[in-house]
Amino acid sequence: MAAAVYDTIDAGGTLIAEAGTGTGKTFAYLVPALLAGGKVLLSTGTKPLQDQLFRKDLPAVLDALRINAATALLKGRANYVCLHRMARAEAEGLLPSREDVVHLRSVVRFAATTSTGDRAELADVPENAAIWPLVTSTRDNCLGAECPRFGECFVYKARREAQAADIVVVNHHLFMADLAFRDDSIRDFLPTVNTVILDEAHQLPSTAADCFGASLSLAQLLEAGRDTRALGLARAPDGASWITLTSHFERAVRDLRLALGSVGLAIGSRTPLERIERRGELQPAFDELDSACAELTRALEINRGRDAELDLLIARVVELRRALSNWSSALKKPAGDEDAGEFDEEGVEDNAPSVRWISVSAHGAQFNQTPLAPGKALARARESQPQAWVLTSATLTAAGRFDHYLAEVGIEGASTARWNSPFDFPKQALLYLPQLMPSPYDVRFAEKVAEAAWPLVRANGGRAFLLCTTLRAVDKVAERLRQLMALDDQQLPLLVQGTSTRRALIEAFRGSGNAVLVGSISFWEGIDIRGDALSLVVIDKLPFAPPDDPVVEAKIRYLRKVGRNPFSEYQLPEAIMLIKQGVGRLIRDETDRGVLMLLDERVLTKPYGKVVLSSLPPFARTRSEAEAIEFLTRRRG
């Protein structure tokens, strides 16, 4: 693999490489990239993986090769403390709760001692703490060079280091945001690198859909209203009736949320615009919000030049009004016109296929426009970049073929290569397909999953992941497991998604040594637990995306429209790539042993089941519960 990566860098080409678990793919791309010289951009799927690559893997390889190279870690601006906004929050002192006050003090102390300002280094303040938006910046509210603290700015310090470094580590969202010209974060240095390496590349199509699409949330609007009131009263108190103006604006935002409920959009729903039968009834609320937005803009314009932050708000409110107008226009289109779709974001091609859809939460809503073929935009971005590109992951193929992935990323002329895992799967692992399971569509399927898994979980003394395809199944499986533990008087630590953060649950699992973790899709990938702590992985069913999801539904229609088979070319390969991620949690090194339990009868009864099974590692296979238990207990003995 390292030789193939080196050749790709030397030729300035594109390599798409699948490397099974245990291949050592991180070293296999780092070594040739460092030996080839030039500037290297490394991008990975998540910020924790980004930190691991920067703080562990990269230093190890540099040390082994005795190469002295400057490295830099770059994240999106929301990951860095903004000294100006922090000082403003401290001076205003209008925090909603005592907890926010405590968190702000921690941030202030941290900012005085940190060299990076990276909030990941501050463990005292939770990731989802309400204080973070008040002490970090966005593209919309950053003053840039006009900021009084610009010389000390952590964001610009990180960017300067990135521009000077030989190796820069970013994440996919930041990388894609730059390609989509949605953020000015790394535009200065990205075109100058010699090599781009994209690890966890199976995530690129979904990240591209996010970054090349467009979204507008009611939370963004309310935040703009709050900022206008605070800045107006502080910097231009005589400039307008700020309280009256912003109260009117915020009321109009809330009225739009109420209107969404009145036309039938329930909390938790994700609805394509074309499926909202009474969508015309939303128009008055949009018109009222547009009017309030116009009043806000006029008041800000009158005070232009009095304060830099007030001036910045003008462009922000104008952009929000433009996005609202875009959606208001879409409401007026006859049903059926959405198939064509259009993009208004710069850097995205007009008339590209997309779907408009609305997601609703308890107090908010988000208006989304998602491209159905994001690979086209990604391919155009690739063509404009002269560097060598390497895209790699453990899961890029279905039944050994790259067809689906190549279609999703849209990149033509790439070389492809696969390297299987070096692990001895027939000896190290057993695939258990239990008999007499009901259909995955049965109303009691989740309870049956828990009942079928419990004998193995009990025999194994916990040490198990139960991976479900939906959050609803997580709750049902966990509840039935609690009942079974009580009946057998076996109280194993039961960790359930939603009861704590993902990181805290994983740490608790590692620490206990005999825990049972029940989780949904977010636990299927990016988790590396080696040894006896995890020797049983249970997967409830094939992870097909729900066909009524607005993006999935629209993509199925789009593929049919262009003459392709949605199931074999999209739904099945996507499910296979995801189940391969889940299966990959079990065997992490050459000494691991364990059982993979798959409870979906369709892998044996449906024609496509053979494709699924041929895509998995070559585990030994059984349908006998006794054999599966014997395999587990032999390991423990």
VENFEN-V315216 format. One record per helix or strand of 2 or more residues. SS is the DSSP state (A for helix, B for strand). FROM is the first residue (numbers start at 1). LEN is the number of residues. If there is no record, write none. Layout:
# VENFEN-V315216
ss=SS from=FROM len=LEN
ss=SS from=FROM len=LEN
This chain:
# VENFEN-V315216
ss=A from=2 len=10
ss=B from=14 len=6
ss=A from=25 len=12
ss=B from=40 len=5
ss=A from=47 len=19
ss=B from=71 len=3
ss=A from=77 len=3
ss=A from=83 len=10
ss=A from=98 len=16
ss=A from=119 len=3
ss=A from=132 len=4
ss=A from=144 len=3
ss=A from=150 len=3
ss=A from=154 len=11
ss=B from=167 len=5
ss=A from=172 len=8
ss=A from=187 len=4
ss=B from=195 len=4
ss=A from=201 len=12
ss=B from=214 len=4
ss=A from=218 len=18
ss=A from=242 len=21
ss=B from=270 len=3
ss=A from=273 len=3
ss=A from=279 len=24
ss=A from=308 len=25
ss=A from=337 len=3
ss=B from=354 len=7
ss=B from=365 len=7
ss=A from=374 len=10
ss=B from=388 len=6
ss=A from=403 len=7
ss=B from=415 len=5
ss=A from=425 len=4
ss=B from=429 len=4
ss=A from=445 len=15
ss=B from=464 len=4
ss=A from=471 len=18
ss=B from=494 len=3
ss=A from=502 len=11
ss=B from=516 len=4
ss=A from=521 len=3
ss=A from=531 len=3
ss=B from=536 len=4
ss=A from=550 len=12
ss=A from=566 len=18
ss=B from=594 len=5
ss=A from=602 len=4
ss=A from=609 len=7
ss=B from=620 len=3
ss=A from=625 len=12
